[in-house]
Amino acid sequence: MSKAKPFWVREATHRDRFALLDLSGDYFREAALPIPFDPAHVSMTICEFTSAPDRLALVLEISGRVSGFLFAGIYISPLAPVLVAQELAWWVDPGARGRSARAMIPAYEAWARSQGCNLISVAGRCDPRLARFYRANGYAPIEDHFMKELS
């Protein structure tokens, strides 16, 4: 029987930027987003999310290697004066998914609480397994988002 690899979830630092950029490229490829992967733009986003007080960049580190990320930010709802934490992107290398990836959600929730958020939001790509995971962790579906590429 193989031993579980040691992992930990922590806030990203400036030193993680190249690993985050590499993983972001993998995220774009897997998600098949209708937008191009622009390394310079993503690099600026990574810098923002690793330094701004109302932004969060979590990393999943397994055996000393950054294997996943979760980016989130805080905003005031346009519908009510409440603070909302909203996940922008969450991606974990396929070989690292499972128990270690699930550990990122409590870290995200703890950060949102520490920031005084009233609500927390996550997103997914219409995957029933992910929907079950979110529901099992207390999240309820609110609405579906759809996107269309305009030419």
Residue frames relative to the residue before (quaternion, step in Angstrom):
aa qw qx qy qz dx dy dz
M 1.0000 0.0000 0.0000 0.0000 0.00 0.00 0.00
S 0.3752 -0.7413 0.5068 0.2299 3.59 -0.85 0.95
K 0.4836 -0.6551 0.5087 0.2798 3.51 -1.18 0.67
A 0.5064 -0.6276 0.4926 0.3270 3.57 -1.08 0.72
K 0.4492 -0.6783 0.5110 0.2776 3.54 -1.00 0.81
P 0.4775 -0.6600 0.4828 0.3215 3.60 -0.98 0.73
F 0.0004 -0.7941 0.6074 -0.0202 3.55 -0.98 0.84
W 0.0090 0.7691 -0.6369 -0.0514 3.49 -1.35 0.25
V 0.3185 -0.7055 0.6062 0.1825 3.49 -1.29 0.60
R 0.0987 0.7909 -0.5936 0.1111 3.55 -0.84 1.00
E 0.5769 -0.5413 0.4559 0.4078 3.54 -1.27 0.21
A 0.4864 -0.6670 0.4862 0.2865 3.55 -1.01 0.85
T 0.2137 -0.7387 0.6225 0.1454 3.51 -1.27 0.49
H 0.7234 -0.4173 0.3251 0.4438 3.51 -1.34 0.11
R 0.6156 0.5711 -0.3409 0.4226 3.60 1.09 -0.68
D 0.6567 0.5306 -0.3053 0.4404 3.60 1.18 -0.48
R 0.4303 0.7672 -0.4289 0.2055 3.60 1.22 -0.31
F 0.6785 0.4831 -0.3187 0.4525 3.63 0.91 -0.75
A 0.6312 0.5060 -0.3281 0.4878 3.59 1.03 -0.73
L 0.6524 0.5079 -0.3148 0.4662 3.60 0.99 -0.82
L 0.6323 0.5218 -0.3334 0.4656 3.57 1.02 -0.73
D 0.6416 0.5136 -0.3224 0.4698 3.60 0.95 -0.84
L 0.6853 0.4744 -0.2857 0.4729 3.58 0.87 -0.94
S 0.6048 0.5570 -0.3583 0.4422 3.60 1.07 -0.64
G 0.6144 0.5316 -0.3421 0.4721 3.58 1.06 -0.70
D 0.6415 0.5090 -0.3156 0.4794 3.59 1.01 -0.81
Y 0.6170 0.5494 -0.3264 0.4592 3.57 1.05 -0.85
F 0.6676 0.5007 -0.3041 0.4595 3.59 0.83 -0.97
R 0.6684 0.5019 -0.3101 0.4530 3.60 0.90 -0.88
E 0.7001 0.4672 -0.2872 0.4573 3.59 0.84 -0.93
A 0.6975 0.4809 -0.2729 0.4558 3.58 0.94 -0.85
A 0.2281 -0.7943 0.5246 0.2044 3.60 1.23 -0.41
L 0.0947 0.8294 -0.5391 0.1118 3.55 0.88 0.99
P 0.4447 -0.6995 0.4851 0.2786 3.60 -1.04 0.66
I 0.6065 0.4861 -0.3744 0.5056 3.57 1.17 0.61
P 0.5147 -0.6557 0.4459 0.3260 3.58 -1.05 0.66
F 0.4550 -0.6268 0.5513 0.3100 3.53 -1.22 0.55
D 0.0366 -0.7928 0.6072 -0.0388 3.56 -0.57 1.21
P 0.3424 -0.7912 0.4632 0.2054 3.61 -0.08 1.26
A 0.6481 0.5176 -0.3380 0.4448 3.62 0.95 -0.78
H 0.6700 0.4903 -0.2986 0.4707 3.58 0.94 -0.85
V 0.6550 0.4981 -0.3077 0.4777 3.58 0.94 -0.88
S 0.6085 0.5492 -0.3525 0.4514 3.62 1.03 -0.69
M 0.6466 0.5028 -0.3196 0.4765 3.59 0.98 -0.81
T 0.6379 0.5222 -0.3226 0.4651 3.58 1.01 -0.81
I 0.6375 0.5221 -0.3235 0.4651 3.58 0.95 -0.86
C 0.6439 0.5138 -0.3228 0.4661 3.61 0.93 -0.84
E 0.6458 0.5171 -0.3150 0.4650 3.58 0.97 -0.85
F 0.7345 0.4430 -0.2474 0.4507 3.58 0.79 -1.02
T 0.6788 0.4494 -0.3082 0.4922 3.61 1.18 -0.29
S 0.7697 0.3635 -0.2046 0.4832 3.61 1.18 -0.15
A 0.6560 0.5222 -0.3380 0.4274 3.65 0.99 -0.62
P 0.5183 -0.6824 0.4163 0.3040 3.61 -0.87 0.89
D 0.7206 0.4066 -0.2531 0.5013 3.61 1.14 -0.49
R 0.6250 0.4765 -0.3373 0.5182 3.57 1.27 0.46
L 0.1609 -0.7748 0.6062 0.0790 3.53 -1.23 0.56
A 0.0021 -0.7365 0.6763 0.0131 3.51 -1.11 0.81
L 0.0869 -0.7820 0.6170 0.0157 3.54 -0.51 1.24
V 0.1274 -0.7584 0.6283 0.1175 3.54 -1.19 0.53
L 0.2868 -0.6815 0.6448 0.1938 3.47 -1.31 0.60
E 0.0760 -0.8016 0.5930 0.0027 3.54 -0.60 1.16
I 0.0346 -0.7883 0.6140 -0.0221 3.55 -0.79 1.08
S 0.8420 -0.0849 -0.0033 0.5328 3.53 -0.73 1.16
G 0.7444 -0.4339 0.2137 0.4603 3.57 0.94 0.95
R 0.6648 0.4769 -0.2975 0.4919 3.61 1.28 0.04
V 0.4148 -0.6764 0.5449 0.2711 3.59 -0.92 0.91
S 0.0508 -0.8402 0.5377 -0.0479 3.55 -0.53 1.27
G 0.8107 0.0632 -0.0495 0.5799 3.58 1.23 0.02
F 0.1280 -0.7809 0.6059 0.0819 3.54 -1.31 0.29
L 0.0762 -0.7291 0.6744 0.0888 3.49 -1.40 0.34
F 0.1058 -0.7784 0.6181 0.0293 3.55 -0.75 1.12
A 0.0798 0.7871 -0.6065 0.0789 3.57 -0.96 0.89
G 0.1289 -0.7773 0.6102 0.0825 3.52 -1.30 0.37
I 0.3949 -0.6899 0.5557 0.2436 3.53 -1.33 0.23
Y 0.0686 0.7773 -0.6247 0.0304 3.54 -1.07 0.74
I 0.4581 -0.6196 0.5456 0.3295 3.55 -1.30 0.29
S 0.4889 -0.6734 0.4682 0.2971 3.56 -0.77 1.01
P 0.4208 -0.6920 0.5136 0.2832 3.60 -0.96 0.75
L 0.6622 0.5254 -0.2985 0.4431 3.62 1.26 -0.25
A 0.7886 0.0032 0.0194 0.6146 3.58 1.22 -0.47
P 0.5297 -0.6465 0.4366 0.3327 3.61 -1.11 0.52
V 0.3955 0.6858 -0.5078 0.3397 3.56 0.51 1.23
L 0.4282 -0.6820 0.5327 0.2603 3.54 -1.16 0.68
V 0.0963 -0.7894 0.6062 0.0095 3.54 -0.94 1.00
A 0.2410 -0.7143 0.6361 0.1646 3.56 -1.03 0.86
Q 0.0447 -0.8164 0.5755 -0.0198 3.56 -0.76 1.04
E 0.3816 -0.7083 0.5529 0.2167 3.53 -0.84 1.06
L 0.2818 -0.7465 0.5823 0.1556 3.55 -0.96 0.93
A 0.7840 -0.1287 0.1335 0.5924 3.57 0.85 -0.97
W 0.0106 -0.7630 0.6461 -0.0146 3.53 -1.08 0.83
W 0.1568 0.7865 -0.5785 0.1488 3.55 -0.62 1.13
V 0.0480 -0.7716 0.6343 -0.0007 3.52 -1.05 0.90
D 0.5704 -0.5900 0.4511 0.3507 3.54 -1.01 0.88
P 0.5747 -0.6356 0.3785 0.3499 3.64 -0.80 0.94
G 0.6747 0.5022 -0.3020 0.4487 3.61 1.00 -0.71
A 0.7088 0.4370 -0.2493 0.4946 3.58 1.26 -0.30
R 0.4639 0.6894 -0.4510 0.3257 3.59 1.22 0.04
G 0.5243 0.6011 -0.4794 0.3661 3.51 -1.18 0.61
R 0.8561 -0.0963 0.0782 0.5017 3.55 -1.11 -0.75
S 0.6723 0.4994 -0.3124 0.4484 3.58 0.88 -0.88
A 0.6549 0.5025 -0.3184 0.4661 3.60 0.95 -0.80
R 0.6307 0.5482 -0.3319 0.4377 3.59 1.02 -0.79
A 0.5940 0.5906 -0.3598 0.4110 3.60 1.13 -0.53
M 0.5621 0.6164 -0.3904 0.3894 3.59 1.20 -0.28
I 0.6095 0.5852 -0.3579 0.3975 3.61 1.04 -0.69
P 0.6776 0.4645 -0.3279 0.4665 3.67 0.76 -0.82
A 0.6238 0.5294 -0.3451 0.4599 3.61 1.06 -0.66
Y 0.6301 0.5179 -0.3156 0.4849 3.59 1.05 -0.81
E 0.6701 0.4983 -0.2981 0.4623 3.59 0.90 -0.92
A 0.6401 0.5201 -0.3287 0.4602 3.61 0.96 -0.81
W 0.6379 0.5139 -0.3245 0.4729 3.58 0.98 -0.81
A 0.6568 0.5151 -0.3165 0.4507 3.60 0.87 -0.93
R 0.6385 0.5125 -0.3227 0.4748 3.60 0.98 -0.82
S 0.6753 0.5082 -0.3007 0.4418 3.58 0.90 -0.93
Q 0.6747 0.4753 -0.2776 0.4918 3.58 1.23 -0.47
G 0.5329 -0.6583 0.3876 0.3639 3.59 1.29 -0.01
C 0.3396 0.7616 -0.4947 0.2448 3.58 1.17 0.41
N 0.3784 -0.7142 0.5516 0.2059 3.54 -1.16 0.76
L 0.7871 0.1406 -0.0449 0.5989 3.57 1.15 -0.67
I 0.1495 -0.7607 0.6241 0.0975 3.53 -1.27 0.47
S 0.1510 -0.8117 0.5636 0.0270 3.55 -0.96 0.89
V 0.0559 -0.7532 0.6545 0.0337 3.54 -1.19 0.73
A 0.2252 -0.7718 0.5812 0.1258 3.56 -1.23 0.42
G 0.0644 -0.7946 0.6023 0.0418 3.54 -1.25 0.32
R 0.4750 -0.6849 0.4885 0.2583 3.54 -1.30 0.32
C 0.6956 -0.5134 0.2936 0.4080 3.59 0.59 1.15
D 0.4031 0.6799 -0.4980 0.3568 3.57 0.96 0.88
P 0.4179 -0.7400 0.4589 0.2591 3.62 -0.51 1.12
R 0.6066 0.5502 -0.3623 0.4451 3.62 1.09 -0.59
L 0.6599 0.4917 -0.3020 0.4812 3.56 0.99 -0.85
A 0.6253 0.5317 -0.3383 0.4602 3.60 1.00 -0.78
R 0.6449 0.5042 -0.3214 0.4761 3.61 0.97 -0.80
F 0.6318 0.5337 -0.3251 0.4586 3.58 0.99 -0.86
Y 0.6747 0.4891 -0.3030 0.4623 3.59 0.83 -0.96
R 0.6544 0.5091 -0.3161 0.4612 3.60 0.89 -0.90
A 0.6564 0.5187 -0.3086 0.4526 3.60 0.95 -0.87
N 0.7134 0.4124 -0.2420 0.5123 3.59 1.22 -0.46
G 0.6758 -0.5572 0.2699 0.4000 3.57 1.23 0.50
Y 0.5315 0.6138 -0.4198 0.4056 3.60 1.23 0.15
A 0.1845 -0.7741 0.5978 0.0965 3.57 -1.08 0.77
P 0.4888 -0.6472 0.4807 0.3333 3.60 -0.99 0.72
I 0.2096 -0.7872 0.5723 0.0942 3.57 -0.96 0.90
E 0.7684 -0.1855 0.1525 0.5933 3.57 0.89 -0.94
D 0.3922 -0.6684 0.5679 0.2774 3.54 -1.28 0.28
H 0.2295 -0.7387 0.6158 0.1499 3.55 -1.12 0.70
F 0.1095 -0.7739 0.6220 0.0469 3.54 -1.03 0.82
M 0.1411 -0.7928 0.5891 0.0676 3.56 -1.11 0.65
K 0.0824 -0.7691 0.6328 0.0343 3.52 -1.12 0.75
E 0.3561 -0.7181 0.5578 0.2153 3.53 -0.93 0.92
L 0.2247 -0.7718 0.5843 0.1111 3.56 -0.84 1.03
S 0.1991 -0.7960 0.5588 0.1206 3.54 -0.90 0.86
